[in-house]
Each structure stands twice: as C-alpha cells, then as structure tokens.
C-alpha cells in the first residue's frame, strides 16, 4: 500500500473573508469567525455598502486578522458597487466561479435551487479551500478599450439583426428581388431603399426613364443592366397586389429599420 501526504489548503490568518451573494437590489453577507457565523442583509447602494463594510472590518480584530477580503460571484455588473467600494476602502477582493458555487451548493446543502441565504456560506467554504478567482481593476485606458470593444460588438450584432429585419420587410414589398446582400446594402441597393422605400409598387408607379433618373441621382455608377433587372423584378413583384394601407405600414417599418 502506497501512502502519500494530502495537500491541505488552510485559510490565511491575516484576513477575514466576507462572502456576499449579490443581486440587483440586495446583498447578503456571511462572515465566519471560528464556529460562529455573522450574517446580514442590506441594500445594494454605495453609501450603505461602505457603512456595512466598515462594520465588517471591525470584526477583523475579534478574528485576529489585519484586513478584510470581500468575495462574491460575478453577476453581470451588480457586484461592481460592492467591489469598487471595497477597493476604495483598502480591502482585498476576489471572485468565485458561479458554476463552482452551483455545484458545491448541491454537495454541501443537497439543494439545486439558488438561495440568497445559503450561497454566502457556500462561497465561504470555497474561499476556505482556496477556490477563488482574481478580481482585476483595470486602469482607465484598459477599461475604456474594453468598453469600446463591447460597444463595437453590440453594434455589430444590431446591424446584423437590422439587416435581417430589412430583408423580411423587403420580401413583402419586393417579393421577387433577385439581388443579394452585397448589392442591397451597397450604394445601389441603398438608393432603392432610400428613394423607393424598397417597394416594387413605388418603382412601378414611375416610368422606366423616371426610375433610371431617380436611381442614377443616388447611385451614379449603377449599371444599366442592373436597372433593367430591378425593373423586371418590380414588375413581377407587384402581381402580389398588396393592399395600399398594408404597403404603407411596411414602407414605414422599412424606413425605421433603415434609420437604425
């Protein structure tokens, strides 16, 4: 039989862990000192948080510690006030994985549901065995770059979704439109959307020469073959004979999407 020593992680004696469950409006906290638990619940407001953290820091003397360590799950932004307040006051901050909390809750409490009262104790247990993650405070340049990246990604997703909505409306107003995405959202396609609201009925309300002049005004380099093809597509599309008020509603909807 082979015997090997087991690695044992112990809680460092120079810090006291304050373990938080964070929601939008409420914070639940648990602090363990030996075999006793100190628990509290208070509002997720900056002034309240600072006052409560100072009271929790007062427990460090009783626990024989020199500093307070604030630990919580990342909750999509609701934890920012707590962690920033803790850093301003000079305390340590750490994260715990939400997945780890969920799985460890099942082990410790045999409970698969999330509970604001039990989670801080679960987080405390994870902290004692060293299962915490780094919480980083970035400088202003890095924070602004990260936020700009998020804005860019969100706008890219919005553009994709809006283009999809434009295609959906266009399928009603110009059902036999035979060009692809590159044409539609290029100079020539945008000329069609802006000048005629993407409507085959508006195209066919004019003569071919008037249609050509209007399109050339917005897209001077559009080819004659493309104009002739659009004209034939419009001729085929208007055979659906949509009602006038329904067409107007679709045209208004397309203008809104185009502004987006």
C-alpha positions as CSV (number, residue, x, y, z in Angstrom):
1,X,0.0,0.0,0.0
2,X,1.4,3.4,-1.0
3,X,0.9,6.3,1.4
4,X,1.3,9.9,0.2
5,X,0.7,13.2,2.1
6,X,-2.5,15.0,1.2
7,X,-2.3,18.7,0.2
8,X,-4.1,20.8,2.7
9,X,-5.1,24.4,2.0
10,X,-5.9,26.5,5.0
11,X,-7.3,29.9,5.4
12,X,-4.6,32.5,6.0
13,X,-4.8,34.1,9.4
14,X,-4.2,37.7,8.3
15,X,-7.5,38.2,6.6
16,X,-11.2,37.8,7.3
17,X,-13.5,36.7,4.5
18,X,-16.8,38.5,3.9
19,X,-18.7,36.4,1.4
20,X,-21.5,38.0,-0.5
21,X,-24.4,36.9,-2.6
22,X,-25.2,39.8,-4.9
23,X,-28.5,40.7,-6.6
24,X,-29.7,44.0,-8.2
25,X,-31.2,45.5,-5.0
26,X,-30.0,43.3,-2.1
27,X,-26.7,42.0,-0.7
28,X,-26.5,39.0,1.6
29,X,-23.2,38.5,3.5
30,X,-21.7,35.8,5.7
31,X,-18.6,36.1,7.9
32,X,-17.3,33.1,9.8
33,X,-15.2,33.5,12.9
34,X,-14.3,30.1,14.3
35,X,-17.6,28.3,14.8
36,X,-19.8,31.4,14.6
37,X,-21.5,32.9,11.5
38,X,-22.2,36.7,11.3
39,X,-24.9,37.3,8.7
40,X,-26.6,40.4,7.3
41,X,-28.7,41.6,4.5
42,X,-28.8,45.2,3.2
43,X,-29.4,47.3,0.1
44,X,-27.1,47.4,-2.9
45,X,-26.4,51.1,-2.5
46,X,-22.9,52.6,-2.4
47,X,-23.4,54.6,0.9
48,X,-24.9,51.5,2.6
49,X,-22.2,49.2,1.3
50,X,-19.4,51.4,2.6
51,X,-21.0,51.7,6.0
52,X,-21.6,47.9,6.3
53,X,-18.0,47.1,5.1
54,X,-16.6,49.3,7.8
55,X,-18.6,47.4,10.4
56,X,-17.4,44.1,9.0
57,X,-13.9,45.4,9.1
58,X,-14.3,46.0,12.8
59,X,-14.7,42.2,13.2
60,X,-11.2,41.6,12.0
61,X,-9.8,42.5,15.4
62,X,-12.0,39.9,17.0
63,X,-10.9,37.3,14.5
64,X,-7.2,38.2,15.0
65,X,-6.9,39.4,11.4
66,X,-5.4,42.5,9.8
67,X,-7.6,43.0,6.8
68,X,-10.9,42.2,5.2
69,X,-11.4,40.2,2.0
70,X,-14.6,40.6,0.0
71,X,-15.6,37.6,-2.1
72,X,-18.6,37.3,-4.4
73,X,-19.7,35.8,-7.7
74,X,-19.6,37.8,-10.9
75,X,-23.3,38.7,-11.5
76,X,-23.2,40.7,-14.8
77,X,-22.4,44.0,-13.2
78,X,-24.5,44.1,-10.0
79,X,-21.3,43.3,-8.0
80,X,-19.4,46.4,-9.2
81,X,-20.5,48.8,-6.5
82,X,-19.5,46.3,-3.8
83,X,-16.1,45.5,-5.2
84,X,-15.2,49.1,-6.0
85,X,-16.3,50.3,-2.6
86,X,-14.1,47.5,-1.0
87,X,-11.1,48.6,-3.1
88,X,-11.6,52.3,-2.2
89,X,-11.6,51.3,1.5
90,X,-8.4,49.3,1.1
91,X,-9.8,45.8,1.4
92,X,-8.9,42.8,-0.7
93,X,-11.4,41.5,-3.4
94,X,-11.8,38.1,-5.0
95,X,-14.3,36.3,-7.2
96,X,-15.7,32.8,-7.0
97,X,-17.0,30.9,-10.1
98,X,-20.8,30.9,-10.3
99,X,-20.5,27.3,-11.7
100,X,-18.4,26.2,-8.7
101,X,-21.0,27.8,-6.3
102,X,-23.8,26.0,-8.0
103,X,-22.1,22.6,-7.9
104,X,-20.8,23.0,-4.4
105,X,-24.2,24.0,-3.2
106,X,-25.5,20.6,-4.2
107,X,-22.7,18.9,-2.3
108,X,-23.0,21.0,0.8
109,X,-26.7,21.5,1.1
110,X,-28.3,18.9,-1.2
111,X,-30.1,21.9,-2.8
112,X,-30.2,22.5,-6.6
113,X,-32.0,25.8,-6.3
114,X,-30.4,29.2,-5.8
115,X,-30.9,30.8,-2.4
116,X,-29.6,34.1,-1.3
117,X,-29.2,32.9,2.3
118,X,-27.3,29.7,1.6
119,X,-25.0,30.9,-1.2
120,X,-22.8,33.1,1.1
121,X,-21.9,30.1,3.2
122,X,-21.2,28.1,0.1
123,X,-18.9,30.9,-1.1
124,X,-17.2,30.9,2.3
125,X,-16.5,27.2,2.1
126,X,-15.0,27.6,-1.4
127,X,-12.8,30.5,-0.1
128,X,-11.5,28.4,2.8
129,X,-10.3,25.7,0.4
130,X,-8.7,28.3,-2.0
131,X,-11.2,28.1,-4.8
132,X,-11.2,31.8,-5.6
133,X,-10.5,33.8,-8.7
134,X,-8.6,37.0,-9.3
135,X,-10.6,40.3,-9.4
136,X,-8.8,42.8,-11.5
137,X,-9.2,46.6,-11.5
138,X,-8.0,47.9,-14.8
139,X,-6.7,51.4,-15.4
140,X,-8.7,54.0,-17.3
141,X,-7.2,53.2,-20.7
142,X,-7.8,49.5,-20.5
143,X,-11.4,50.0,-19.1
144,X,-12.2,52.3,-22.0
145,X,-10.8,50.0,-24.6
146,X,-12.7,47.0,-23.1
147,X,-16.0,49.1,-23.1
148,X,-15.4,50.3,-26.6
149,X,-14.9,46.7,-27.7
150,X,-18.3,45.8,-26.1
151,X,-20.0,48.7,-27.8
152,X,-18.5,47.7,-31.2
153,X,-19.6,44.0,-30.7
154,X,-23.1,45.1,-29.7
155,X,-23.5,47.4,-32.6
156,X,-22.2,44.7,-35.0
157,X,-25.0,42.4,-33.6
158,X,-27.5,45.1,-34.0
159,X,-26.5,45.7,-37.6
160,X,-26.8,42.0,-38.4
161,X,-30.3,41.9,-36.8
162,X,-31.5,45.0,-38.5
163,X,-30.3,43.8,-41.9
164,X,-32.3,40.6,-41.3
165,X,-35.4,42.7,-40.5
166,X,-34.9,44.7,-43.7
167,X,-34.8,41.5,-45.7
168,X,-38.0,40.3,-44.0
169,X,-39.9,43.5,-44.9
170,X,-38.3,43.6,-48.4
171,X,-39.6,40.1,-49.1
172,X,-43.1,41.6,-48.8
173,X,-42.6,44.8,-50.6
174,X,-40.3,43.5,-53.4
175,X,-41.0,39.7,-53.3
176,X,-39.1,38.9,-56.5
177,X,-36.0,41.0,-55.7
178,X,-33.2,38.9,-57.3
179,X,-30.1,40.6,-55.9
180,X,-28.0,39.5,-52.9
181,X,-26.9,41.2,-49.7
182,X,-23.8,42.8,-51.2
183,X,-26.0,44.6,-53.7
184,X,-28.8,45.5,-51.4
185,X,-26.5,47.1,-48.7
186,X,-24.2,48.7,-51.3
187,X,-24.6,52.0,-52.9
188,X,-27.2,50.8,-55.5
189,X,-29.3,48.8,-53.1
190,X,-29.4,51.7,-50.6
191,X,-30.5,54.0,-53.4
192,X,-33.5,51.7,-53.9
193,X,-34.3,51.6,-50.2
194,X,-34.0,55.4,-49.7
195,X,-35.6,56.6,-52.9
196,X,-38.4,54.0,-53.2
197,X,-38.7,52.6,-49.6
198,X,-37.7,49.2,-51.1
199,X,-41.2,49.0,-52.6
200,X,-41.8,47.5,-56.0
201,X,-45.1,49.3,-56.1
202,X,-43.3,52.7,-55.8
203,X,-40.9,51.6,-58.5
204,X,-43.7,50.7,-60.9
205,X,-45.6,53.9,-60.2
206,X,-43.0,55.7,-62.3
207,X,-41.9,55.2,-65.9
208,X,-38.7,53.3,-66.6
209,X,-36.9,56.6,-67.6
210,X,-38.1,58.3,-64.3
211,X,-36.9,55.2,-62.4
212,X,-33.5,55.4,-64.0
213,X,-33.1,59.1,-63.3
214,X,-34.0,58.7,-59.7
215,X,-31.6,55.8,-59.2
216,X,-28.8,57.5,-61.1
217,X,-29.2,60.5,-58.9
218,X,-28.4,58.5,-55.7
219,X,-26.1,55.8,-57.3
220,X,-24.5,57.4,-60.4
221,X,-22.4,54.3,-61.2
222,X,-25.2,51.7,-61.2
223,X,-25.2,49.7,-64.4
224,X,-28.0,49.8,-67.0
225,X,-28.3,46.0,-66.8
226,X,-28.9,46.2,-63.0
227,X,-31.6,48.9,-63.6
228,X,-33.4,46.7,-66.2
229,X,-33.2,43.7,-63.9
230,X,-34.7,45.7,-61.0
231,X,-37.5,47.0,-63.3
232,X,-38.4,43.4,-64.3
233,X,-38.2,42.2,-60.6
234,X,-40.6,45.0,-59.7
235,X,-43.0,44.1,-62.5
236,X,-43.1,40.5,-61.2
237,X,-43.4,41.6,-57.5
238,X,-46.4,43.9,-57.9
239,X,-48.6,41.0,-59.0
240,X,-49.0,40.2,-55.3
241,X,-51.3,43.2,-55.2
242,X,-50.8,44.1,-51.5
243,X,-53.4,46.5,-50.0
244,X,-52.4,50.2,-50.0
245,X,-52.5,50.7,-46.2
246,X,-50.6,47.5,-45.6
247,X,-47.9,48.6,-48.1
248,X,-47.7,52.0,-46.3
249,X,-47.2,50.2,-43.0
250,X,-44.4,48.1,-44.4
251,X,-42.7,51.1,-46.0
252,X,-42.8,52.9,-42.7
253,X,-41.3,49.9,-41.0
254,X,-38.5,49.6,-43.5
255,X,-37.7,53.3,-43.1
256,X,-37.4,52.8,-39.4
257,X,-35.1,49.8,-39.9
258,X,-33.0,51.8,-42.4
259,X,-32.5,54.6,-39.9
260,X,-31.3,52.0,-37.4
